[in-house]
């Protein structure tokens, strides 16, 4: 099954760039695992929530607002699309993600297929 | 020739004993929870008719499973949904062979489908209320209205809860299996937690207030018994069963005819259920011999100390205090420490118990919990310090919510004021 892992980090926390993540020792074992198991089918590291623009449409009017769709204590910092056997495997992988280990959260969502 | 009543009785018995097995197998075969329930229901309806005509089969469970499976194959074939699903179901039916009343082999070595079902129902990705409801519906065979009544929620709410849970199992890919070894301890704790919660829901209901809630105790014991039988190497599963039995043995004596609370000390011990106590004590001894203690075995040991004392005065409070100390290592909660304070107070004298209560008060733990001042009050009352006890009872009365407990505290307060 395919799942998306939404990697959520606290607002005001570290904002590592993809290049920094690639060489950060805290990510080493996770990156190694997903590469050797070939479970990641896609993903993205996102710019911080401060750089988000939210679009709504009311009638003919396009309404824009600065920031994410909801003000929360955490924002989605990135996402991984993974393919594993079942939810237990997805949870196991999510629980080893450095963001989860560092006090962030990872939301596991099945892909609508 | 069987009479109508005999057949109805046989189907009712089969329902109690086999429902979970039939549903569990059908879920494995079809992968479809709703279809499994429908076909199981249909098989029981057919049983009522066919058994009346042909007699009760030697292995009712096997008959029901086969009938339900054939029905599922029919439905799948007719709807022509998922040729793949049908193929799998047909293969699985062939593997197990046709129903043969004389050669129903035992299932040793084959994981019981009911275990798959219970671990899936109790999966931690489901909300706790859904785990409980799903276990009662699919494994115990309670109807949605029955479960709704037992948990005091509207039927529509309960139906919605069950629908959502089944949908999540399917859509989120919750596996239908007994967890692998590395996940087992953690998942086992989850399953035991659900059964314990189920038992407590029934146990907390005051006697006679609602029979459906009372029935939860019996269901929890039945499920705990099943789990203990299916996982005999798990001492905590056996411990939970022992604990439930030892509590249940005292159930009828906890409230008097007026609906007032009767403390353990004042309960009529001759009315305790001897058979349940003996079974609980024997089960616990067997579990403890395995040398892997855990919170359920320890709580069962505490319950055994109480239920095996011939008179309240014979209670081995020192032993109980030690067991609560042991329990704290597994369950570091303030409530466990409060219970230990009671036991220490009884074993070593009120002062020692009070010291522990004061420690809890100092750390502002359990503030707002009526049993904290009620415990203080009881220790003081036993020490003859009735005026201080009365003050503590007054405080407890400000916090208590349950009517039966309120009446009990008021009675104690009156006694202290009169002393």
Contacts between the chains, C-beta under 8 A, distances in Angstrom:
chain1	res1	chain2	res2	distance
A	1	B	173	4.2
A	3	B	173	7.7
A	85	B	173	7.9
A	85	B	175	7.4
A	86	B	173	4.6
A	86	B	174	7.0
A	86	B	175	4.1
A	87	B	123	7.8
A	87	B	125	5.9
A	87	B	172	5.1
A	87	B	173	4.7
A	87	B	174	4.9
A	87	B	175	6.9
A	88	B	174	7.8
A	88	B	175	5.7
A	88	B	179	7.2
A	88	B	183	6.7
A	90	B	173	7.5
A	91	B	125	7.2
A	108	B	172	7.8
A	110	B	171	5.5
A	110	B	172	5.0
A	110	B	173	5.9
